[in-house]
Amino acid sequence: AQKVTQAQTEISVVEKEDVTLDCVYETRDTTYYLFWYKQPPSGELVFLIRRNSFDEQNEISGRYSWNFQKSTSSFNFTITASQVVDSAVYFCALTRGTGRRALTFGSGTRLQVQP
Amino acid sequence: SQTIHQWPATLVQPVGSPLSLECTVEGTSNPNLYWYRQAAGRGLQLLFYSVGIGQISSEVPQNLSASRPQDRQFILSSKKLLLSDSGFYLCAWSLPVGTAQRAFFGQGTRLTVV
């Protein structure tokens, strides 16, 4: 069975602070994919990143960066110099590399960026 | 380009009434289709997924059912709504099995059962 844990229910920071959202996953598959989605107040899920289990390179996209560590089964997400527009619920998710491809989501982390 | 349409955006229904939420995808063929539910303040739970017309897998026993009458149409239904069916329902699609792709989500339906 697969499981995704986002232990941080809610985080509040002041604008321009850096913030890291934690994600820990469990899977028995050797091939799998990890995702981060952003859910703004409108409710729609916005795709941020996909990472496969064979690629442990960290990735940076503008103010966003992701740290994937198989040794600790973690896929953490850092926002540098946070902005009010970053306020949203962020979900980490996992899917198998073969067979059933439905996403298993974590419970989400609500990020509030105060001006 | 591919698009996904989900309607209605909001719905208020009395307990015991039927439900029908519709989702259609454009610009792709034979997609995998999914229905997720997000209860207030919680994560997303997979309800149903489909890999083809008439092929529906249910993830959790519940008061809901799903159907896929056409390749790019996915319908979520209930004969009699319960208060516990309230939540935010999201339809999603992804490319077929064999390609590891992201899921694309609709804009969601906020259902309130009163």
Interface residues (C-beta under 8 A of the other chain):
Chain A: Q6 Y33 F35 Y37 S42 G43 E44 L45 F47 R50 N52 F91 T95 G97 T98 G99 R100 R101 A102 L103 T104 F105 G106 S107 G108
Chain B: N32 Y34 Y36 R42 G43 L44 Q45 L46 Y49 S57 E59 F88 L90 A92 S94 V97 A100 R102 A103 F104 F105 G106 Q107 G108 R110
